[in-house]
Amino acid sequence: MHIASAKDNNPKIGTSRYYGLLNEIWLLDYHCIRIHVFFCDWVDSGYGVKTDELGYKLVDLYRLGHKKDPFILAAQANQVFYVKEQGNSGGLLFYRVLERLY
């Protein structure tokens, strides 16, 4: 969900995707409800993600960003698989993202 400010009364559902690596799984237990939270390292969506000529997403797992917001709810996550690219893309190490389709 995209919210412009604390006073935003019209939040929008966005289609932005964020790619990252799962570091830890936390279980928040409030006795009446349990919430699973993922602690992740996120790829910088500006410089660490690109699309190849076939439409596949490529991510540089060493170019991290969004460090002030490392948590998401488990229900917000999708599982992806990273495959190391064979070609050298400008001296950077990119991984192809294969997403699980439901």
TIMARDREN-93937 format. One line per field, with one value per atom (N, C-alpha, C, CB): residue number from 0; residue in one letter; chain; atom name; x, y, z. Coordinates in Angstrom, 1 decimal. Atoms other than C-alpha are relative to their C-alpha. Glycine has a CB too. Layout:
N
k: c(NUM_...)
r: c(A_...)
c: c(A_...)
a: c(CA_...)
X: c(X_...)
Y: c(Y_...)
Z: c(Z_...)
This chain:
102
k: c(0_0_0_0_1_1_1_1_2_2_2_2_3_3_3_3_4_4_4_4_5_5_5_5_6_6_6_6_7_7_7_7_8_8_8_8_9_9_9_9_10_10_10_10_11_11_11_11_12_12_12_12_13_13_13_13_14_14_14_14_15_15_15_15_16_16_16_16_17_17_17_17_18_18_18_18_19_19_19_19_20_20_20_20_21_21_21_21_22_22_22_22_23_23_23_23_24_24_24_24_25_25_25_25_26_26_26_26_27_27_27_27_28_28_28_28_29_29_29_29_30_30_30_30_31_31_31_31_32_32_32_32_33_33_33_33_34_34_34_34_35_35_35_35_36_36_36_36_37_37_37_37_38_38_38_38_39_39_39_39_40_40_40_40_41_41_41_41_42_42_42_42_43_43_43_43_44_44_44_44_45_45_45_45_46_46_46_46_47_47_47_47_48_48_48_48_49_49_49_49_50_50_50_50_51_51_51_51_52_52_52_52_53_53_53_53_54_54_54_54_55_55_55_55_56_56_56_56_57_57_57_57_58_58_58_58_59_59_59_59_60_60_60_60_61_61_61_61_62_62_62_62_63_63_63_63_64_64_64_64_65_65_65_65_66_66_66_66_67_67_67_67_68_68_68_68_69_69_69_69_70_70_70_70_71_71_71_71_72_72_72_72_73_73_73_73_74_74_74_74_75_75_75_75_76_76_76_76_77_77_77_77_78_78_78_78_79_79_79_79_80_80_80_80_81_81_81_81_82_82_82_82_83_83_83_83_84_84_84_84_85_85_85_85_86_86_86_86_87_87_87_87_88_88_88_88_89_89_89_89_90_90_90_90_91_91_91_91_92_92_92_92_93_93_93_93_94_94_94_94_95_95_95_95_96_96_96_96_97_97_97_97_98_98_98_98_99_99_99_99_100_100_100_100_101_101_101_101)
r: c(M_M_M_M_H_H_H_H_I_I_I_I_A_A_A_A_S_S_S_S_A_A_A_A_K_K_K_K_D_D_D_D_N_N_N_N_N_N_N_N_P_P_P_P_K_K_K_K_I_I_I_I_G_G_G_G_T_T_T_T_S_S_S_S_R_R_R_R_Y_Y_Y_Y_Y_Y_Y_Y_G_G_G_G_L_L_L_L_L_L_L_L_N_N_N_N_E_E_E_E_I_I_I_I_W_W_W_W_L_L_L_L_L_L_L_L_D_D_D_D_Y_Y_Y_Y_H_H_H_H_C_C_C_C_I_I_I_I_R_R_R_R_I_I_I_I_H_H_H_H_V_V_V_V_F_F_F_F_F_F_F_F_C_C_C_C_D_D_D_D_W_W_W_W_V_V_V_V_D_D_D_D_S_S_S_S_G_G_G_G_Y_Y_Y_Y_G_G_G_G_V_V_V_V_K_K_K_K_T_T_T_T_D_D_D_D_E_E_E_E_L_L_L_L_G_G_G_G_Y_Y_Y_Y_K_K_K_K_L_L_L_L_V_V_V_V_D_D_D_D_L_L_L_L_Y_Y_Y_Y_R_R_R_R_L_L_L_L_G_G_G_G_H_H_H_H_K_K_K_K_K_K_K_K_D_D_D_D_P_P_P_P_F_F_F_F_I_I_I_I_L_L_L_L_A_A_A_A_A_A_A_A_Q_Q_Q_Q_A_A_A_A_N_N_N_N_Q_Q_Q_Q_V_V_V_V_F_F_F_F_Y_Y_Y_Y_V_V_V_V_K_K_K_K_E_E_E_E_Q_Q_Q_Q_G_G_G_G_N_N_N_N_S_S_S_S_G_G_G_G_G_G_G_G_L_L_L_L_L_L_L_L_F_F_F_F_Y_Y_Y_Y_R_R_R_R_V_V_V_V_L_L_L_L_E_E_E_E_R_R_R_R_L_L_L_L_Y_Y_Y_Y)
c: c(A_A_A_A_A_A_A_A_A_A_A_A_A_A_A_A_A_A_A_A_A_A_A_A_A_A_A_A_A_A_A_A_A_A_A_A_A_A_A_A_A_A_A_A_A_A_A_A_A_A_A_A_A_A_A_A_A_A_A_A_A_A_A_A_A_A_A_A_A_A_A_A_A_A_A_A_A_A_A_A_A_A_A_A_A_A_A_A_A_A_A_A_A_A_A_A_A_A_A_A_A_A_A_A_A_A_A_A_A_A_A_A_A_A_A_A_A_A_A_A_A_A_A_A_A_A_A_A_A_A_A_A_A_A_A_A_A_A_A_A_A_A_A_A_A_A_A_A_A_A_A_A_A_A_A_A_A_A_A_A_A_A_A_A_A_A_A_A_A_A_A_A_A_A_A_A_A_A_A_A_A_A_A_A_A_A_A_A_A_A_A_A_A_A_A_A_A_A_A_A_A_A_A_A_A_A_A_A_A_A_A_A_A_A_A_A_A_A_A_A_A_A_A_A_A_A_A_A_A_A_A_A_A_A_A_A_A_A_A_A_A_A_A_A_A_A_A_A_A_A_A_A_A_A_A_A_A_A_A_A_A_A_A_A_A_A_A_A_A_A_A_A_A_A_A_A_A_A_A_A_A_A_A_A_A_A_A_A_A_A_A_A_A_A_A_A_A_A_A_A_A_A_A_A_A_A_A_A_A_A_A_A_A_A_A_A_A_A_A_A_A_A_A_A_A_A_A_A_A_A_A_A_A_A_A_A_A_A_A_A_A_A_A_A_A_A_A_A_A_A_A_A_A_A_A_A_A_A_A_A_A_A_A_A_A_A_A_A_A_A_A_A_A_A_A_A_A_A_A_A_A_A_A_A_A_A_A_A_A_A_A_A_A_A_A_A_A_A_A_A_A_A_A_A_A_A_A_A)
a: c(N_CA_C_CB_N_CA_C_CB_N_CA_C_CB_N_CA_C_CB_N_CA_C_CB_N_CA_C_CB_N_CA_C_CB_N_CA_C_CB_N_CA_C_CB_N_CA_C_CB_N_CA_C_CB_N_CA_C_CB_N_CA_C_CB_N_CA_C_CB_N_CA_C_CB_N_CA_C_CB_N_CA_C_CB_N_CA_C_CB_N_CA_C_CB_N_CA_C_CB_N_CA_C_CB_N_CA_C_CB_N_CA_C_CB_N_CA_C_CB_N_CA_C_CB_N_CA_C_CB_N_CA_C_CB_N_CA_C_CB_N_CA_C_CB_N_CA_C_CB_N_CA_C_CB_N_CA_C_CB_N_CA_C_CB_N_CA_C_CB_N_CA_C_CB_N_CA_C_CB_N_CA_C_CB_N_CA_C_CB_N_CA_C_CB_N_CA_C_CB_N_CA_C_CB_N_CA_C_CB_N_CA_C_CB_N_CA_C_CB_N_CA_C_CB_N_CA_C_CB_N_CA_C_CB_N_CA_C_CB_N_CA_C_CB_N_CA_C_CB_N_CA_C_CB_N_CA_C_CB_N_CA_C_CB_N_CA_C_CB_N_CA_C_CB_N_CA_C_CB_N_CA_C_CB_N_CA_C_CB_N_CA_C_CB_N_CA_C_CB_N_CA_C_CB_N_CA_C_CB_N_CA_C_CB_N_CA_C_CB_N_CA_C_CB_N_CA_C_CB_N_CA_C_CB_N_CA_C_CB_N_CA_C_CB_N_CA_C_CB_N_CA_C_CB_N_CA_C_CB_N_CA_C_CB_N_CA_C_CB_N_CA_C_CB_N_CA_C_CB_N_CA_C_CB_N_CA_C_CB_N_CA_C_CB_N_CA_C_CB_N_CA_C_CB_N_CA_C_CB_N_CA_C_CB_N_CA_C_CB_N_CA_C_CB_N_CA_C_CB_N_CA_C_CB_N_CA_C_CB_N_CA_C_CB_N_CA_C_CB_N_CA_C_CB_N_CA_C_CB_N_CA_C_CB_N_CA_C_CB_N_CA_C_CB_N_CA_C_CB_N_CA_C_CB_N_CA_C_CB_N_CA_C_CB_N_CA_C_CB_N_CA_C_CB_N_CA_C_CB)
X: c(0.8_0.0_0.9_-1.0_-0.7_1.3_-0.7_0.2_0.6_0.7_0.9_-0.2_-0.8_1.9_0.4_-0.8_-0.3_1.8_-0.9_0.0_0.8_0.3_-1.5_0.6_1.4_-2.7_-0.7_0.1_0.6_-3.3_-1.2_1.1_1.2_-6.9_-0.4_-1.2_0.3_-6.7_1.2_-0.4_-1.1_-4.1_-0.3_0.4_0.1_-3.5_0.7_0.5_-0.6_-2.8_1.0_-1.0_-0.9_0.4_0.5_1.2_-0.5_2.0_1.5_-0.5_-1.5_5.6_0.4_0.5_-0.6_7.7_1.3_0.1_-1.2_10.5_0.6_-0.1_-0.7_13.1_1.1_0.7_-1.0_15.3_0.3_-0.5_-0.4_16.7_-0.5_1.6_0.5_15.1_1.1_-1.1_-1.0_17.3_-0.6_0.6_0.6_15.0_-1.5_0.5_1.5_11.4_-0.3_-0.5_0.4_9.9_-1.5_0.3_1.4_6.7_-0.3_-0.2_0.5_5.0_-1.2_-0.3_1.1_2.8_-0.6_0.5_0.7_0.2_-1.1_-0.6_0.8_-1.6_-1.4_-0.3_1.3_-4.8_0.2_-1.0_-0.3_-3.1_1.5_-0.5_-1.4_0.1_0.3_0.4_-0.4_1.8_1.4_-0.2_-1.3_4.6_0.6_0.0_-0.7_7.1_1.3_0.2_-1.3_10.0_0.9_-0.2_-1.0_13.2_0.9_0.9_-0.6_14.8_1.1_-1.0_-0.9_17.7_-0.6_1.5_0.6_16.1_0.9_-1.1_-0.8_17.6_-0.5_-0.2_0.4_17.7_-0.8_1.3_0.9_14.7_0.4_-1.4_-0.4_16.3_1.2_0.3_-1.2_19.7_0.3_1.2_-0.3_19.6_-0.9_0.0_1.0_16.7_-0.1_-1.4_0.2_16.5_-0.8_1.3_0.8_14.5_0.9_-1.4_-0.8_16.3_-0.9_0.6_0.7_15.3_-1.2_1.0_1.1_13.0_-1.1_0.6_1.0_11.1_0.2_-1.3_-0.3_12.7_0.7_1.0_-0.6_13.7_1.4_-0.9_-1.4_17.4_0.2_1.0_-0.3_18.5_1.4_-0.9_-1.4_21.9_-0.2_0.8_0.2_21.7_1.0_0.0_-1.0_24.7_-0.2_1.4_0.4_23.1_-1.2_-0.2_1.2_20.9_-0.5_0.5_0.7_18.5_-1.1_-0.5_1.2_15.4_0.4_-1.1_-0.5_17.5_-0.8_1.4_0.7_15.2_-1.4_-0.3_1.3_12.2_0.3_-1.0_-0.4_13.5_-1.1_1.2_1.0_10.2_-1.2_-0.5_1.3_7.1_-0.7_0.2_0.9_4.2_0.2_-1.5_-0.2_4.6_-1.1_0.0_1.1_1.2_0.3_-1.3_-0.3_2.7_1.1_0.4_-1.1_5.5_-0.4_1.1_0.1_5.8_1.4_-0.4_-1.2_8.4_0.6_-0.2_-0.7_11.0_1.3_0.3_-1.2_14.1_1.0_-0.3_-1.0_17.3_1.0_0.8_-0.9_19.4_1.2_-0.7_-1.2_23.0_0.1_1.3_-0.1_23.3_1.4_-0.2_-1.3_26.0_0.8_-0.2_-0.7_26.9_0.4_-0.9_-0.4_28.7_-0.7_1.6_0.8_26.4_0.6_-1.4_-0.7_28.7_0.8_-1.0_-0.9_30.9_-0.8_0.9_0.8_27.9_-0.5_-1.2_0.5_26.6_-1.5_0.7_1.5_22.9_-0.5_-0.5_0.6_20.6_-1.4_-0.2_1.3_17.5_-1.0_0.0_1.0_14.3_-1.1_-0.7_1.0_12.0_-1.1_0.6_1.0_8.7_-0.9_-0.9_0.9_6.4_-1.4_0.0_1.4_3.0_-1.0_-0.1_1.1_-0.1_-1.2_-0.3)
Y: c(-1.2_0.0_1.2_0.0_-1.2_3.4_1.1_0.4_-1.1_6.2_1.2_-0.4_-1.2_9.8_0.6_1.0_-0.6_11.0_-0.6_1.5_0.5_10.3_0.6_0.5_-0.5_12.5_-0.5_1.5_0.5_10.6_-0.9_-0.8_0.7_9.5_-0.9_0.9_0.7_7.9_-0.9_1.0_0.9_5.1_-0.8_-0.9_0.7_3.4_-1.4_0.8_1.3_-0.3_0.1_-1.2_-0.1_-0.3_-1.4_0.8_1.2_-2.8_-0.1_-0.1_0.1_-2.2_-1.3_1.2_1.3_-5.3_0.3_-1.1_-0.2_-5.4_-1.4_0.6_1.3_-8.2_0.0_-0.4_0.0_-9.3_-1.4_0.8_1.3_-12.1_0.0_-0.1_0.3_-13.5_-0.3_-1.1_0.2_-13.2_-0.7_1.3_0.6_-14.1_0.0_0.8_0.0_-15.1_0.2_-1.4_-0.3_-13.6_-0.4_1.5_0.2_-14.7_0.9_-1.5_-0.9_-12.0_-0.6_1.5_0.7_-13.6_0.9_-1.3_-0.9_-11.4_-0.8_1.1_0.9_-14.4_-0.1_0.6_0.1_-13.6_-0.1_1.1_0.1_-13.4_-0.2_1.3_0.2_-14.5_0.5_-1.6_-0.6_-12.6_-0.4_1.6_0.4_-13.9_1.2_-1.3_-1.1_-11.2_-0.4_1.2_0.3_-11.5_1.2_-0.4_-1.0_-9.6_-0.2_-0.1_0.2_-9.0_1.0_0.0_-0.9_-7.4_0.2_-0.5_-0.3_-5.6_0.5_1.1_-0.5_-4.9_1.4_-1.0_-1.4_-1.2_-0.1_0.8_0.0_-0.9_0.9_0.2_-1.0_2.0_-0.5_1.3_0.4_0.6_-1.5_0.7_1.5_-3.1_-0.9_-0.3_0.8_-4.2_0.5_0.0_-0.3_-4.3_-1.1_0.3_1.0_-6.1_-0.3_0.5_0.4_-8.1_0.0_-1.4_-0.1_-8.3_-1.0_-0.2_1.0_-11.3_0.3_-1.4_-0.4_-9.5_-0.6_-0.4_0.5_-11.3_1.0_-1.3_-0.9_-9.4_-0.5_0.2_0.3_-9.3_0.9_0.3_-0.8_-8.2_-0.2_-0.5_0.1_-7.4_-0.1_1.4_0.3_-9.0_0.7_-1.4_-0.7_-7.0_1.5_-0.2_-1.4_-3.6_0.2_0.6_0.0_-3.2_1.5_-0.6_-1.3_-0.4_-0.2_0.7_0.1_0.3_-0.5_-0.9_0.5_-0.3_0.4_0.4_-0.4_1.6_-0.7_1.5_0.7_-0.7_-1.4_0.7_1.4_-4.3_-1.0_-0.4_0.9_-5.9_0.0_0.2_0.2_-7.3_-1.1_-0.3_1.1_-9.4_-1.2_0.4_1.2_-13.0_-0.1_-1.3_0.1_-12.7_0.9_0.4_-1.0_-9.9_-0.6_1.3_0.5_-12.1_-1.0_-0.6_1.0_-14.2_-0.7_0.6_0.7_-16.9_0.2_-1.5_0.0_-16.4_-0.8_1.5_0.7_-18.2_0.8_-1.5_-0.8_-16.5_-1.0_0.9_0.8_-18.0_0.9_-0.7_-0.8_-16.6_0.1_-0.6_-0.3_-15.0_-0.5_1.5_0.5_-16.6_1.2_-1.0_-1.1_-13.4_1.1_0.6_-1.1_-10.5_1.3_0.3_-1.1_-7.5_1.3_-0.1_-1.2_-4.5_-0.1_1.1_0.2_-6.0_-0.2_1.2_0.2_-6.4_-1.5_1.0_1.3_-9.7_0.0_-0.7_0.0_-10.1_-1.4_0.7_1.2_-12.9_0.1_-0.4_0.0_-13.8_-0.5_-1.0_0.3_-13.9_-0.9_1.3_1.0_-16.9_0.0_-1.4_-0.1_-16.3_-1.2_1.3_1.1_-19.0_0.5_-0.6_-0.4_-18.8_-0.9_-0.1_0.7_-19.8_-0.2_0.7)
Z: c(0.0_0.0_0.0_1.2_0.1_-0.9_0.7_-1.5_-0.8_1.6_-0.1_1.5_0.2_0.9_1.3_-0.8_-1.3_4.5_1.1_0.0_-1.1_7.9_-0.1_1.3_0.1_6.9_-1.3_-0.1_1.3_3.6_0.3_-0.8_-0.2_3.7_-1.2_0.3_1.3_0.2_-0.4_-1.1_0.4_0.2_-1.2_1.2_1.3_-3.1_0.1_-1.1_0.1_-3.7_-1.2_-0.1_1.1_-5.8_-0.5_0.5_0.6_-8.1_0.1_-1.4_-0.2_-7.0_0.6_0.8_-0.6_-6.4_0.6_-1.1_-0.7_-4.0_0.1_1.4_0.0_-4.2_1.1_-1.3_-1.1_-1.3_0.5_1.2_-0.6_0.8_1.5_0.0_-1.3_3.9_1.0_0.0_-1.0_7.0_1.2_0.4_-1.2_9.9_-0.1_1.3_-0.1_10.6_1.5_-0.5_-1.4_13.7_0.2_0.3_-0.4_15.5_1.1_0.4_-1.0_17.3_0.7_-0.6_-0.7_19.9_1.0_0.7_-0.8_21.5_0.8_-0.8_-0.7_23.2_-0.7_1.4_0.7_21.3_-1.6_0.3_1.4_17.9_-0.2_-0.8_0.4_16.3_-1.4_0.1_1.3_13.5_-0.4_0.1_0.5_11.4_-0.8_-0.9_0.6_10.3_-0.6_1.0_0.7_7.8_0.2_-1.4_0.0_8.4_-1.2_1.4_1.3_5.0_-0.3_-1.1_0.7_3.1_-1.4_-0.1_1.2_0.2_-1.1_0.2_1.1_-3.2_-0.3_-1.3_0.4_-4.2_-1.3_-0.2_1.1_-6.5_-1.1_0.4_1.0_-8.4_-0.8_0.6_0.7_-9.3_0.0_0.6_-0.2_-8.3_-0.8_1.4_0.7_-10.5_-1.4_0.7_1.4_-14.3_-0.7_-0.7_0.8_-17.0_-1.2_-0.4_1.2_-19.7_-1.3_0.2_1.3_-23.4_-0.1_-1.1_0.0_-22.7_1.0_0.2_-1.0_-19.9_1.4_-0.5_-1.3_-17.0_0.9_-0.1_-1.0_-13.9_0.4_1.3_-0.5_-13.0_1.2_-1.1_-1.2_-9.5_0.4_1.1_-0.5_-8.1_1.6_-0.4_-1.4_-4.6_0.9_0.2_-0.8_-3.5_0.1_-0.5_0.0_-4.2_0.9_-1.4_-0.9_-1.1_0.2_1.3_-0.3_-0.3_1.0_-1.3_-0.9_1.9_1.3_-0.6_-1.2_5.0_1.2_0.2_-1.2_7.3_0.1_-0.1_0.0_6.5_-0.3_-1.0_0.4_6.7_0.3_0.8_-0.4_7.9_-1.0_1.4_0.7_6.0_0.7_-1.5_-0.5_7.1_-0.9_0.1_0.8_5.9_-1.1_0.9_1.0_4.1_-1.2_0.7_1.1_1.9_-0.9_0.6_0.7_0.6_-1.1_0.9_1.0_-2.5_-0.1_-1.4_0.1_-3.0_-1.4_0.4_1.2_-5.7_0.1_-0.4_0.1_-6.9_-0.8_-0.6_0.7_-7.9_-0.7_1.0_0.8_-10.7_-0.5_-1.2_0.4_-11.3_-1.5_0.6_1.4_-14.7_-0.5_-0.3_0.6_-16.9_-0.6_-1.0_0.7_-18.9_1.0_-1.1_-0.8_-17.4_-0.5_-0.1_0.3_-17.3_0.5_0.6_-0.3_-17.2_1.3_0.2_-1.2_-14.4_1.2_0.2_-1.2_-12.1_0.0_0.0_-0.1_-10.8_0.2_1.2_-0.1_-11.5_0.1_-1.3_-0.1_-10.7_-0.7_1.5_0.7_-12.8_1.1_-1.2_-0.9_-10.8_-0.6_0.5_0.5_-11.3_1.1_-0.2_-1.0_-9.6_0.0_-0.2_-0.1_-8.4_-0.4_1.4_0.4_-10.1_0.6_-1.6_-0.7_-8.2_-0.9_1.3)
